[in-house]
Amino acid sequence: MPDKHDLHAEFPEYKEQIHHLKQHNNHFAVLFNRYHEIDHEIHRIEQGAEVCSDDYLEQQKVQRLHLKDDLYMMIKAAEAAV
């Protein structure tokens, strides 16, 4: 079974920062929601619930990775500001 890449599971040590940023940083919240939409779509594709081309799946995985990198940088910047 394919793994989901929930942001809380990816960065459990930043659970409080993630929650705070979702509540107080609109840009973070938008990226967070987009990340989880893409992650959920990838998970459905990998389970066979949706069908797509291999190229599309790889494109979505790259997009998810870029979003995760952006979100992580925002988490680290918020942590440094405290």
N, C-alpha and C positions, 0 to 999 in steps of 0.2 A: 504494500500500500504506500503510495507517495506521501511524503511528509508535507504538511502545511508549514508555511514559514511565517506564522503569526509574529508580529513585531514584539509582543510581550515575551514570547518564547525565545526569540532571537536575542533579546536584550533584557533578561529578567532583572538584572542589577539596576536597570533604569526605569523600573515600573512607575515609580512616583514621578519622575521627570516627564515620562511619556504622558501620564495622566494630566499633569499640570500644563504641559504644552498643548495638549488637545483642548483644554478648557480656555487657555489664555492666548494662544497664538493661532490665528485663523489660517495662516499659510501652512503651519505644521498640520493643522486639522485636515485641510484639503489634501495635502500630500499623504497623510496617514490613511485617509479614506480611500484614496486612489490606490495606494499600496495594497490595502486589504481587498479591494475589488479585483485587482490583477491577481493577487495570490489565490483568491477563491476561484477565479476563472482557470488558472493554471491547474489547481487541484482537481477541478471538475474534468478538465481535458485529460489529465493523467489517469484519472479513474475510469475514463471511457464514457462519461456522461455527456460529453461534448466532443465533436469531431472538428479538427482543423488541420491545416498543413503543418509539417514539421517546422517550416520557416516561421510561420505565425507563432507557434509555441515558443521557439527560441527568441523571437522578437519580444514576446511578453516577458520571458525570463530575464532578458537584458533590461527591459524597462523596470521590472521589479527590483533588480539589483541596483539600478541607478537611483530609484526612489529610496531604497534602504540606505544607500550611501548618503543621500541628501538628508534624510531623517536623522541618521546617526550624527552627522556633522551638526545639525541643529540641537540635538540632545547634548552633545559635548560642549557646544558654545553656551547653552543655557546653564550647564553644570559649572563651567568656568566663571560665569557671571555671578554665581552665588557666593 
